[in-house]
């Protein structure tokens, strides 16, 4: 191995296109020219500007070689300490590397209400606000946990009718919101910013109201209480459980990661007790994430 590093040292001096790269265990990367190597002790790298940096073997994750014209890295075996007669084995870009990101998330829901107890399919929009924790265990596998403080699943539908020859329309709307926790498995395509998510979503109801508004051609039609508008709270709400799947992008902007995501949530539980009515949701979210680790 001493002969190997001697060859590496000489080639670093005379090959102007060569760039030696040291990957540190703390995630830092040092590029330059290898000018000194003391096996199992330290290496010295000359960096741009002429200064040099001494790095202990115990701080090194791996060593690679690049060229200035084409940055195609090739891993090189490197001894790590005197206690083991071993080398850092050849690794590829899919090696495990834990990352932790956190940030706010917001977006819109397109809600579809359906069920055997719904006279008509209802639709509507609602907004979402919360936070997102993104844990990447490897470059391809991770876990996204969404904590949505307000997730609105509003929808509405209309009914037409006539009485005494007078046509009328009743607009039925419901405003329903949940506090939601979503642990979603994340799969990122290798060498890409595209990822896919799948997992459960659990929500506790924090708001549930309904409104009925009656309009007619003559304004002479009213509800039985003499009004044309009725509002009330929705009682006996169930906790929400749905299965969610979708995809998104991790767009690296330097200090932050912008992550748009589009998902479909299939509501499994009914909205209310003893009523067959569920909500399906197409959700568009955008998270702004900051690197913690």
N, C-alpha and C positions, 0 to 999 in steps of 0.2 A: 504493500500500500504506500510505503514511503516513495518507492520508485514511481508509482502512479501519480502521486502529488507533485513529484519533481518534474515529470513530463507535463502535467497540467500547468505548473508554474512557468516552465520555459515557453510553452505554447501561448500562455497569456501575455508574455512579453512581446513575442514576435508576431503574433496574429492580431493585426490592428482591428479586424472585424469582430473579434471575440469580445463578448461581454459576460463577465462572471456574475452570477446572481445568487445571493444568499437569502433564504427564507428563514426568518426567525420564528421562534415558538410563540412570541407575543403578537404575531401577525404582520410585523414590519418586513419590508423587502429592501435589501441593499444591493445596488448595482454598481459595478466598477471593474477593476482589474486586480486579480489576485497577485500580491507582491510578496507575501510571506505565508508559509504554512508550517506550524509546529504540530505534528499529529497528536491527537487526543488532548490538545491544550488550547490553541487559538489559531485563527487565520487573520491576516491583515489585508484589507481591501483598499485600493486607491480609488477614490471617487472623483467626480468632476470637480475641477478647480485645483487639483493637485494634492489635496489633503487626504489622509488615510484614516481608516477606522479599524480598530482591533476588536474582534468578536470571539468570545469564548465558544468552544465546541458545545458546551452544555446548553448554550442559548440557541443553537442552530437546529432548525427543523429539517431542511434539505438544501442541497446545492445544485444549481442548474447552470447550463451554458446557453447563451443566446448570441445572435449576430445582430449587428447594428442595422443591417438592411432588411433582415427578416427575423422577427422575434418568434422563433419556433423553439421552445425550450426542450432541452434533453436532460433528463435527470442523471446525476452522477453519484455513485456510492461514496459515503463519507463516514469515517469512524467517529463515534460519539464520546466514548470515555474509556478509561483504563479498566474499569470494572467488568466490561463486557468486550469480548473479541467479536464485535458485530459491526455492521454498517447500517446506515439508513437505506432501506430497500427502495428500489425504483417505485415511484408513485405516479399516479395519473391525476388529472384534474378533478376526478370524482372522489378524492380522498376526503374523509370526514373533516368538517370545519364548522364548529358551532358559531352561530351568529344570533344576536338578540336585538330586535328592533321594536320600537314603541312609538305610537302617535295617534292623533285624532282621526276619526273617520266620519264621513257624512255622505248622504246620497238620497235617492228617491226610490219609492216602491210603486210598482203597478200591480194592483191587487185585483183578484178575481174571486168573487164569492159564489160558491156553488154547493148544491146538496139537495136532497129530496124534499126538504122542508122550505126551500127557497122557491117562491113562485116564479122568479126570473133570475137569470144570472146577473150578478151585480159586478160593477167594475169601479175603480177609482185610484187616485194617487195619494201617496203619503210621503212624509220625509223621515229621515233617519239621522240621528246624531249619537256619537259614542266614541269609543277608543278601540285600538287594535294592537294586540301583542303578537309579534311574528317571531317564531323560534325556528331557525334552520339548523337541523342536526347534521345534515350533510348538504353538499351543493344541490342535491336533488330531492331530499325528503325533509319535511318540516311540519310545523303545527301553527296554524293561525287561530287565535282566540279573539273573537269580536265580543265586546261588551257594549251593547247598545242601550243607552239610558232612555231613549225615546224612539220607538219604532212604530210608526203609524200605519195601520192597515185599514184605512177608510175605504168605503165603496158605496155605490148607490145604484138604484134602478127605478124605473117609472112604470106606472100602471095606468092604462086608459079605460074609461068606462062612460056610461051615460045614465042619466036619471031624468025621467019626464021629458025625454028628447033633448036634454042638454048634455053636451059632451064635457067631460072633465079629465084631468090628469093628476095623479098623485105621485109626487116625487118622494121616494123613500131613501134616506141616507143614514149611514152609520159611521161614527168616528170611534175607532178602536185602536188603542195603543198598548204596547208591551215593553217591559224591561226584559232584554234578551241576552242570553249567553250562548255563544256558538264556538265550540271547539272543532275546528275543521282541519282534516289532514291535507297537507299541501305537497304536491308533486310538481317539481320544476323540471322542464326539459333541459337536458344537458347542453351547455353552451348557449342557452337562450334565456331571455327574461320572461318567457311565457310560463305560467304555472296553472295548475288545476287544483280545485278544492272539492272536498266531499265530507259530509259529516252531519251530525244532529244540530238542531236549534231548539232551545228551550226558552219559553217566555212566560212571564207573570203579568197579568193584566193590571194596568195602572189607569186606564181610561176606557169608558164604554158608554156612549150616548147615541141616541137615535133621534131622527127628526122626520116628520111627514108634512109635506106642504101640498095643498090642494089648489089647483087653478081650474077655472072653467071659462067658457066663452061668454057667459053673462055675469060672472061673479056672484051668482045666486046660490051656488052649491057650497055647502059647508059640511064639516064633520058633525057627528051627533051632538057634540057639545057647543055647536054654533060657531066654531072657529075654523080657520083655513090653515092653521099651522099648529102642530103638536110636537112637543119635545119631551124626552124622558130618558132616564138612565136604563141601561141594559143590565139586568140582574143575572145572577147564577152563571157568571163567566167561568170557563175552564182555563186552566193553564194551557199554553200553546206548545205543541211539539210538532216539529216538521223535519223532514230530511232535505238537505240542501246540497246542490252541486253547481259548479260553475268554473270560470276561468278568469285570469287576470294577468297583469303585467307588472313587473318590478322595474321601474324606470329610474336609474341612478342619476341624480342631479348633483352629485358631489357630496355635500353635507347632509342631504336628505334623499329619501327614496319616495317617489310618487307612484302609488299603486292603485290604478283603476281596476275594478272587478265587477263582473256581471254574473249573477247567479239566479237559479230557479229554486224556489222553496215549495215543497209539496206538503201542505198542511195535513197532518194525520188525525189530530184530535178535532172534535167539533168546537165551534165558538162558544156555545152555551150548553148547559146540561139539558139532556133530554130533547135536544133539537139537532136534527141532521143538517148541519151547515158548516162548511169548511172554507178556509181562505188559501188560495194558491197565489204565490207572489214572485214576480220578476223584479229583481233588485239590482240597481246600479249604484255602486259605492266608489268613493275615492278616499284613500288613506294617504296621509303624509307622515312617513315613518322616519325616526331618527335612530341611528346606530347607538346601542348601549354597550354591546360587546362585539 
